[in-house]
Amino acid sequence: MEPVGPAQRGAVRELRLHLVTWNVGTASPPPDVTSLLQLNSLGPTMDMYVIGLQEVNSRITNFLSDLAFDDPWSIFFMTVLSPLGYIKLSSVRMQGLLLLIFVKHVHLPFIRDVHTHYTRTGLYGYWGNKGGVTIRMSLYGHTICFMNCHLPAHMENTEQRLDDFEKILEMQFEGENIPSTLDHDVLFWFGDLNFRIADYGIHFVRESINNKRYNLLWEKDQLNMAKKKEAFLQEFIEGPLQFKPTYKFDLYSDVYDTSEKKRKPAWTDRILWRVKNLCQHASKEGEFSEEEQTISVTLNNYISHMSYGISDHKPVTGTFGLELKPLLSDPLVTLNPEGEWSAEHDVLINYSAVPEFPSSAWDWIGLFKVAFRHVNDYVTYAWVEDDEISSNKDSKQIQPNRTLIEKDLSQEENSWMQKPDNLESHNEF
């Protein structure tokens, strides 16, 4: 997919998003995730992968190591996706909760204001074994929010799950100059939400599953029941549960729990979404006009993946089409090529910025290898202000420190890339 340009302003574009939720039960990554990420799909490639994991190994030795270095799951997904043209846009970790977002390079100049947050709800908010982690952004000018939650377990804790989710909604980005969670144009809510199947006994539930009569169980699904009563849930949409309940399985099998506890199967692992403009116009008669609807979400696929057995949960994925009218058509910064580089000549970089670009003394330009994994995976970089040699109203020119890059010019695959602003605490491009 090519970036939007001036000739395409106002045109509706569709981006393909693939969301994953998986309680991995402290296990290590599996050998292969081709089917999980639909990498062999014959359709168009994904524009964005959003991966929410629960119960990532958070023993103290593992967690301290992961604070200093990328955790094994992040490294694993970067290794899979970076050769395919994706970079890790952002991530957020809270003990066992991990949220990763990967995006195609072509969209980077149009993604801004990326922020992360987490809310603990375990032990009355003092412990992060339960709660929510969130990444929000502006995507082509539209505000998008992704929330990965792990809510309290057990059949009897429905009210606690609902209370915790309300708390997470209220506390995300509290006090920051960011829209509240529900004020985003689109909000995706997913994770191990831990809602169970009420009333029915285990034999009826298992028999219904064996006969693929899932509809008999939908009305007693605690989340479906709560959506009928709780106003704040009624604006969330979910696809049909046309797959087996994803909890609880014996490891490395598709057999439900055979332990002494014999947990009743349940759809604990879910993906829901909420579109703000649909909520605002719900009270109006008839459909609102095409001009009013600048963004819409279509669910293309909502399935579980039974072949993965590293934990007692099966992963669930949702593939979405995100149709939007770009509100943002020009990148903040445009880099202009200067021909081939060699160690015999000084390196020059020309760039131009739009007038509203929030420049900073911390701005830098990085040299990246093709198929780099994340924004800090640079070979070297240059400070924009320190290395500037000329400037006019249309463009600026900088000359990086030659000694810093000579050793890298012999590499066959190097490319200058623009990093969108606000991916970290300052602008880099």
N, C-alpha and C positions, 0 to 999 in steps of 0.2 A: 504494500500500500504506500503510495507516494504522499509526501506531506502536502497539506492544503496550501494553495497559493492564491494570489489575488484573483485569478480567473475563476477560482472555485468558491469564492465567498458566497455564502447563502445556500450552497448546495448541501443536501443531506448526505452524510457519510455514515457508514456502518463499521463499527469496530467489533471484533470478536474477542470476547473475554471467556477464559476458562478458569473456574473456581474449584478449588479442592479443599475439602475438610476431612481430616483424618486424625483420630486418636491413635497414636503410634505405640502407646503402652511402653515407653522407655526403650523401644527397640532401635537398632541401627537401621539405616536405609536399606531397602531391598536391592537385589542385583539389577533390576530393570524397572523403569516406570513408563515404558513406551505406551502401553494401553491407558495408564492413569492420565497421562498428559495428551492422549490422542495424537501422538506424533506420527502415526501411520495413517491418519485420516486422509481421505481423498479430496476433502473439501479445502477451502481456503485456510491458510495458516492462522494461528491465533495472533492477535495484536498484543494481548496481555495475559499473563498467568498470575493468578492470585492464589497463594497456597497457605492455608491455615492448618497448623498442626497443634495437637494437644498431647500432653504427657510426654513431651520431649524429655529425655533423660536430664534430670536437674539435681542429681546428687551433688553434694558440695564440691567435690573434686572436678566433676564435669562442668558444673556451672561456672566456677572460677576460671577454668580454662576457656570456656566459651566467651567469657567477658573480654578476654585478652585476644582471642582469635575467633574466626568464624566457626560456628558449631558444625558438626558433621553433616547435618541435614542441609544447611545453607550451602556448604561446599559441594555437596552431592548435586543439588538442583542447579547450582551455577555451572558445574562441570557438564551437566546434560544440556542446558539451555544456551550457554554462551556460544558454542560453535554454530548454533542455529540462528544467531543474530539477535539474541535477547541479552539485556543487561539487568542486573539486580538494581531496580530503582530505589527500593527502600526496604527496611525490615524493622521489626520491633519484637523484643523478647521479654517475657515476664515468667521467670521460672520455667515451667513446662509448656507455656503457651508461646508459639512462634508464628509470626505472620510475615510472609515474603511476597514481594511484588516484582515481577519481571516484565519488561516491556521491550518491544521492537525499537531499535535505534531510531528509526524514522520519526517516531512520535516524541522523542525527547525534547525538542525545542518548544513543544506545545504543552508540556506538563510543568506546572509551576506550583508554588506554595505547598510543597509536600511537608506534612507534619505527622508525627507519631505520638501515641499516648497509650497509657495502660491504667487499668483500675483493678485493684485487689479487692476481692470480696470474701476470701477465706479467712476464718478466725476473726470475724467482725471487721474485715478490711485490713487486718495486719499481716496477712499471709497471702502469697500470690499463687497458691495451688489452684485457686479458682478465681475467675474474673474475666476481663476482656482486654484485648489489645487492638489498637485501631491505627490505620493509616488513612489519611485524607489528602486530597490534591485538587488542583484545578486542571481539568483535561479539556483542551481546546476551549477554555473559558467556562466550562461547566464544573460545578463542585461535586466530587464523587468521594464517598466514604466507604471503607471496608472494615468490618468489625468481626473479629474472631473471638468467640466466647467459649469458656468451659464453665458450665453452671453446676450447682450441687446435684449429687446423685441421689438415688433411691426413690421408690414409688411415692412415699409420703411427703416429699419435699417440693411439691408443685408450687405452692405459694412462695416458698423461699426462692425458687428459680425465677419466678416472676418479679419478686422484689429485687433480686440481684440484678436482673436485666434492666429494670427501671433505674436502679442506681448507676449502672454502667452508662446508660443513655444520658443521664443527668451530669455525670462527672467528666465525661470525655471533653478535653480542651477547655475545661472550666477556667474562666479568668483570662484566657488568651484571646487575642484579636482574631478569632476564627469563628465561623458560623457554628451554632450548636449542631449536634449530630443529626437531629431531625430536620434541620434547616438546609441540609445538603440537597442538591438536585436529585441525586440517587444515593441510597444507602443499601449496602449489602450486609446482611446479618447471617452469620453461619458459625458452625462449630459443633462441639459435643454439647448439645443443649440439654441432654439427659432427660427429656420428657419420655414418659413410659406409656404403656397401654393399660388403662385402668379396668377394673371390674372383672374382665374375663380371666378365667383360669389358664394355667400354662398349657393344658392339653387342648383346649379350644383354640388358643392362639397358634400353637404349633400345627394343629390340623388345618386351620385356615391358611397358614403359610404353605404347607405341603400341597394344598389344592389350589394355590395361587389365588385365593379369594381374599385378597388384601382389603377389598372394600368393606368386608365385615368388621375390620379392625379400625378403620379410619375414624369412625364416630367416637371411639373410646381412646383415641390418641390424645394425650393430655394437652399437647400444643394446639391441636385442632379445637378441643373443647374450650381452651382458654381464649382463643381468637374470637369465639362467639360471645364471650362475656367481657373481655378487657378491651376498652376503647383504644388504648395505645398500641394494641396488637392488630387491630382490624385493618390498618393501612398496609400491613405487610402481606406480600404475596408469596405463595409457594407453589411449585409445580406438583403434579399428582404423584403420590407415593406408590408407584407401580413397580417397585423393587422390594425384595425381602427386607425385613427389619435388619439393621446393620449391627446389632448388639444382641446377645453376647455369644461369641464363637469360641470353640476350642482352638488353640493356636495351630496354624498351618493346616486348617481344614475348613470345610463349609458346614460343619456340624455344630448345632447350637449346644450351649453349655451342658457338659455331662458331669460336672463336678457335683459335690454334695449340695451346693447351694442351688444348682439348677435355675439360674436367673431366667426370668421370663423375657423372651425376645422383645425388642423395642426399636423404634426409629429414633435413636438418640442423636444421630448425626444428620444435620439439616442445613439447607441453604434457602434463605428467604431474601426478599428485596422490597424496597419501598421507593416509589417515584414521587417526589414532592409535588410536581404540578398536577399529577392525577389526584392527589389528596386535596389540593386547593380547589380543584374544579368539580369535585365529586358532588357538591351540593347544587351545581347548576343543572338546569334541564338540558337534556340532549348532550351531544358531544361538543367539546370545545374545538375551535377552528384550528386548522393546520398551522396557522401563523403563531398561535399561542403555544403549541406543543413543540418545544425546541429540542427535547430529548425524550427518548422512549426506550424501554427495555423489553426484549423478546427472549423467552426461554426456548432454546433449541434442543436441549438434551439435559435430562436430570436422572442420573443412574448411580448405582453402586457398582463396586468392582470386587467381585467375589474371589478373584484369583489371588488376592493379597492376604497373607495369613500371618504377618509378623506380630499382630496384636489381636485382642479379642473384639476389635471393631473392624468393620470393612470401610474403606474410604468411599466417600460420596463426591461426585463431581457435578457441576452445572455449567453448561456451555451457553453463553448469552450473546445475542446481538444487541449492540448499543448504538442506536440510531440517533444522530445529533446534528444540529446545524451549528457549525463552528462559530463561536463568538470571538475566537482568536485566530487570526489568519497569518500573522507575521511573527517570526521568531524574534526574541529580544535582541539576539546577537547573530550576525552572519559573518562567518569566516570566509575569506577570499583566498583561493589557492595562489601560490607564488611559484609554480613550476616545480621541477625536481630539485631535491636537496642533495648536497654532497659535502663531504668533510672539507673540501677545498674552498668553499664559499660560505660567507655569513648567511645565517638563516633569517629571513624576514617573514613577518606575519601581518597581513592586513585584516582588519575587522571593522565592521560598522555596527552601531547599536541604535535602536529606536529611541526617540527622545525621552520616553518614560522609563528607560532602563534604570533601575536603582543601583547605580555603580557604587563600588566600595573599594577601600584601600586593600581589601582582602581578595579582590578578583584575580583569577589566574587562568592561564590557558595550559591545558595538559596535552602531552603526547601519549597516545594510546596505541597499543597493538590492535590489529583487527581481531575481533572475537574477544575483546576484553570483558571481564566478568562483572565489574561494578565500577562506580565512579572513582574510587580510590585506587583502582588497578592501573594507574598511569606509569609510564616509563620514566618520564620527568615532566617538569612544569616550569612555567615562567610567570613571574608576577607582572601583571599588566602595567601598573604605574611605574614600577622600578625600571622596566625594560622598554618603556615607550621612547621612540625616537622622533616621531612626527605625529601631528594631529591636525585635522580640519573638521568642518561641520559634517562632512559625509563619511569620513573613515579615520582610523588611527592605525599606526604602524608600530610594531614592537620588534626588537631584536633580542631573542633569548641569549643567555650565556652559552657561547659556543662549546665551551669545554664540557658542559653538562650533557650535551646531546651527541657529541661526536661518536661516542662509543655505541650509540644506538642506531646511527644512520645506516649501518651495514645490514640491519634487519630488513628482510624482504617485505614484511607486512606491518607498516606503521601508518597511522592515520591521525590527523588532528580532528578532535571531536569537540563539539560544543556541549557543555554540561548545563542543563537548565538551572535557572536560579532557584535558590532556597531549598536545594536538596539537603543541604546541611545548614549551618548557622550563618553562612555567608555565601556570596555569589561566586560561582566558578564557571568558566565557559571555555 
